[in-house]
Amino acid sequence: MRISPSKLARLDRAAAAAGRDRSGYLRRLIDDALENDGRSGRPHKFASADLMGSLCIGNGPGTNENVRRIVRQRLAARRETYR
């Protein structure tokens, strides 16, 4: 397998942090991936489109309507500042 020297160095650091040599570290990663069949073990969680981009900053959900309202308010406040 070909791998860039920078990725190889990162791999060696990760192996050293796990207390293994490079080959042992790679074998363990492969064994874990095959054991879990490549899945994380938890089912996919459905996320509503209303929650996309939503942060807990007091502005509500990141819906198009809400974002447009916030942008209008900020532009209006900026216009008042420069008058």
C-alpha positions in Angstrom: 0.0 0.0 0.0 1.3 3.5 -0.8 0.9 6.2 1.7 2.3 9.7 1.9 5.1 10.3 4.4 3.0 12.7 6.4 0.1 10.2 6.8 2.6 7.5 7.7 4.0 9.8 10.4 0.5 10.4 11.8 -0.1 6.7 11.7 3.1 6.0 13.6 2.1 8.6 16.2 -1.3 7.1 16.7 0.2 3.6 17.0 2.6 4.8 19.6 -0.1 6.5 21.6 -2.0 3.2 21.6 1.1 1.4 22.7 1.5 -0.7 19.6 3.7 -0.9 16.6 2.4 0.2 13.2 1.5 -3.4 12.0 -0.3 -4.3 15.3 -2.2 -1.0 15.2 -3.4 -1.6 11.7 -4.4 -5.2 12.4 -6.4 -4.0 15.4 -8.2 -1.3 13.3 -9.0 -3.9 10.6 -10.2 -6.4 13.2 -12.4 -3.8 14.8 -13.9 -2.7 11.5 -14.6 -6.3 10.4 -16.1 -7.2 13.8 -18.5 -4.2 13.7 -19.1 -4.7 10.0 -18.2 -1.1 9.4 -21.0 0.2 11.5 -20.8 2.4 14.6 -23.4 0.3 16.5 -26.0 2.9 16.8 -28.8 3.5 14.3 -29.0 6.5 12.2 -30.8 9.3 13.8 -33.3 11.3 11.7 -32.7 15.0 11.8 -35.5 17.4 10.8 -34.8 20.0 8.2 -36.0 22.6 10.7 -33.0 21.7 12.9 -30.4 22.1 10.3 -28.0 25.0 11.2 -29.8 25.6 14.4 -27.7 26.7 17.3 -28.6 27.5 20.9 -28.1 31.3 20.6 -31.6 32.4 21.2 -32.6 33.0 17.6 -34.7 29.9 17.2 -34.4 27.2 14.5 -32.4 27.8 11.4 -35.4 27.8 9.0 -35.2 29.9 5.9 -38.0 32.2 7.2 -36.2 32.7 10.5 -32.8 33.3 8.9 -34.3 35.9 6.5 -35.9 37.7 9.4 -32.6 37.9 11.3 -30.8 39.1 8.2 -33.4 41.8 7.7 -33.1 42.9 11.3 -29.3 43.1 11.1 -29.3 45.0 7.8 -31.9 47.5 9.2 -29.8 48.0 12.3 -26.7 48.6 10.2 -28.6 51.1 8.0 -29.7 53.0 11.1 -26.1 53.1 12.4 -24.7 54.8 9.2 -27.5 57.4 8.8 
